Each structure stands twice: as C-alpha cells, then as structure tokens.
Amino acid sequence: MTTEQRVERNLFDEVMVPCYSPMAEIPVRGSGARVWDQHDREYVDFAGGIAVSCLGHCHPIMVNALKEQADKLWHLSNVLTNEPALRLAKKLTELCFADKVFFANSGAEANEAALKLARRYAVDKFGTEKDQIIAFHQGFHGRTFFTVTVGGQEAYSDGFGPKPQAVTHIPYNDLSALAEIMSEKTCAVMMEPLQGEGGLVSPSVEFVQGVRELCDKHQALLIFDEVQTGNGRTGDFYAYQGLGVTPDILTTAKSLGGGFPIGAMLTTTELAAHLKVGTHGSTYGGNPLACAVAEAVIDEVSKPEVLAGVKQREQWFREGLTAINAKYPIFAEIRGKGLLLGASLTDEWQGRARDILVQAGKEGLMMLVAGTNVVRFTPSLVIEKADIDEGMARLERAIATLYNAE
Ligand SMILES: *Cc1c(COP(=O)(O)O)cnc(C)c1O
C-alpha cells in the first residue's frame, strides 16, 4: 500500500497552469451519482463530469473491465492492433451508420481527425479550391487550434496568432444564411446536433434536414460533432438517430469512455479510404485499456432499457425544475434533450448562472452552467430517482437562498 499525502487546493495555484479556476473542494471518491470530498462532505452529482460519467462514478461494469484489461495488456502502439479496439470498433459500426472507426483520446482529437479527413477528401476528389469549412456561432468543437477555429467562440480562438484558413461561421438554425454562403467551394459543414456549451440549443427539424440537402447539393460533407450528445445522452444512442438526418462523419468522446479518456471518428468506407497509411495517427488512440472500458460502457448504454431510462429521467428532471420554478420563478425555459438539459434564466436573473452553481455547491449539489445565463444538467444516464429527488431538494434550497436575498 502507498501512503498518500493530503494536498490542498492552494497547491493548484502554486503548480498548475492557471487556465482553470477549480472550486475549493477536492473530491476524493465517488459512487453512482454521489461524490465525497476530502472532508467527507457528500454531493449529489448532476454534472457527470461534464456529460462524461454516463454510468455514474465507479460503476462495477467499468471497474471490472478496467481491472481485467489492466492485468492483460496496457499499450502496444498502432504498429500492432489489439482485441479491445477491434471489438469496440465493430460494435460502434453496428450501432450507427458508420463502417469505419478512427480512435483518438478526446473530443478535440476526434474532431481534428474529422476536419482533416474532410479536407483530404476534398483535395483528393475535387482539388485544393474546395476548402471552405462552415460552422456555427456558439458552437464548440474542442481546444486544438483547428477545432477552436471551427468552434464559434472568439474568446477561445483569438489571441494565438494566425488561424487555420477558410473557416466561416453563421448563426445556428439559420438555413437561409447557410444557403447564401454555400457553394462548390464548401468542403464541409460541421455542427453539433444540439449545441451543448453554446447553451443547450436544439436544431429545428427543417434546419438539420435543410443542412443535409444543401450539403448534398454542393457535394460538401456533413460532420456531426456528437462528443457531448452521443452515447445515449439524448435518449438515442446517437442524437442524429432522433433527427432523421445522417451525417457523413460523426465524432464521439465524453460518455464513450464513461470517464476513461477516449474519442472516435466514425465514417463511411468511401470516405475512410482517403486517410491512407501515414496520413493521420495517434500514439494512444485505440489503446487497449481505453477501448476495453469503452466497450463495457457502450454494451450497457446501448441497451434499450437504458436508453428508455434516459427519456424517463428527462421527464423527472423537467418535473423537478418546473416545480422549483413554480415557487421561485427564475427559469425562462427548460430546454435540451434527454439528460443534456439546460434551464435558461429570466431577464431579472441574467448573468446569475454561476451564482446558482456556487450556491448549489454549498448545499451539496454538483451541477454545470453553459455560458452565464443557462444552468446545465448532464448527470449519469442511470442516476436513481432518489438521487434526482435529493439533488432537486438541494437545488431548491440553493435557489431559495438566492431568491430570498433579492
Ligand atoms: C467537450 C466537447 C468537445 C471537446 O472534447 P475534449 O475531450 O475536451 O477535447 C468537442 N465538441 C463538443 C460538442 C464538446 O461538448
């Protein structure tokens, strides 16, 4: 046994790059939808590690998969393939439109692969003129320089010098803006099939279908970034399956590993052929440990009863939030789908999302925000009813405190 030395939050400021500003509490263990900090204070987790911990904390299915693989083989490199990666890829292709899989370690890397594939395909098939990538304001696709440039938030992309070229942004849900700027020069349209970081904005059916039609018309690829929406989060295994539109490339990460870092880019045989040997790669992508855990996660999450359970839990969340709002009217709208939900704040409460998050923390509830005007909930997909009820009670106390202080 190792003896671990207790460290405190102040060490963060001493030794960590200051690109984050974590809370004072340091969680040390979790089980299901509950987490405990260093002082043994317990929290209900409505955040799920930002839509990652889809089976809650330390689910036995994940722990067993990790332990079993840990005793067999950790790493090989892509000079060799491995059984967990092949099994996981096969299952992913059975769960969606895709025929081929590229493994990465994160959402940003999956998106980087998608964008590079789209550009490579266009160069191979149509020439270098077809380079335009269209994406949407408030979109989020990760933090590498290409993905941050395609993401529609200048706060994340500016201040690093020259950006990758030929990336254009238009408003989400605005089909005529898209029709106007698309041409034979358009290489790809990249979008989230429900904007997560951008404030839980759902696309209209006409919009997504129109995007698909415009892509077909201009021979442009449609890339769905399902890093946050994927793996059961919206109640479908992938969100596109509930929209009646199929992309050419789909990226997935977050819930895919249930907490173990893994990402994947999924596509068709025809497109995949353009990433020939040597054109792209990753040292850790397709690592046996990550793939073994992800295989266990998707086996569980893809069960019809788990996906149906997401829709049931969405109902419980909506009811809970509506009941709180009836007593303390601070929410303008409850939006999102499945367990990717947001409550936008009324005019009087604009800018207060973080205040609610901080007060909820004091009541023993972990939750999220999306921007300054939306509180966000992305809990475990198998969170128990009792945990939802307890979390809602804590949220109500937090909101009551803020409301009564007005
Ligand atoms: C979180 C997220 C990403 C980035 O994923 P990382 O694993 O942080 O690189 C990309 N796209 C969307 C839609 C996300 O929500």
The ligand as an SDF file (V2000), in Angstrom:
LIG
                    3D

 15 15  0  0  0  0  0  0  0  0999 V2000
  -16.4300   18.6540  -24.8570 C   0  0  0  0  0  0  0  0  0  0  0  0
  -16.6420   18.8450  -26.3230 C   0  0  0  0  0  0  0  0  0  0  0  0
  -15.5680   18.7920  -27.2280 C   0  0  0  0  0  0  0  0  0  0  0  0
  -14.1350   18.6690  -26.7860 C   0  0  0  0  0  0  0  0  0  0  0  0
  -13.8430   17.4520  -26.2050 O   0  0  0  0  0  0  0  0  0  0  0  0
  -12.4470   17.2740  -25.4210 P   0  0  0  0  0  0  0  0  0  0  0  0
  -12.4820   15.8480  -24.9740 O   0  0  0  0  0  0  0  0  0  0  0  0
  -12.4410   18.2620  -24.3080 O   0  0  0  0  0  0  0  0  0  0  0  0
  -11.3720   17.5500  -26.3750 O   0  0  0  0  0  0  0  0  0  0  0  0
  -15.8550   18.8810  -28.5800 C   0  0  0  0  0  0  0  0  0  0  0  0
  -17.1080   19.0360  -29.0100 N   0  0  0  0  0  0  0  0  0  0  0  0
  -18.1570   19.1040  -28.1790 C   0  0  0  0  0  0  0  0  0  0  0  0
  -19.5350   19.2510  -28.7350 C   0  0  0  0  0  0  0  0  0  0  0  0
  -17.9670   19.0230  -26.8000 C   0  0  0  0  0  0  0  0  0  0  0  0
  -19.0040   19.1230  -25.9670 O   0  0  0  0  0  0  0  0  0  0  0  0
  1  2  1  0
  2  3  1  0
  2 14  2  0
  3  4  1  0
  3 10  2  0
  4  5  1  0
  5  6  1  0
  6  7  2  0
  6  8  1  0
  6  9  1  0
 10 11  1  0
 11 12  2  0
 12 13  1  0
 12 14  1  0
 14 15  1  0
M  END
$$$$
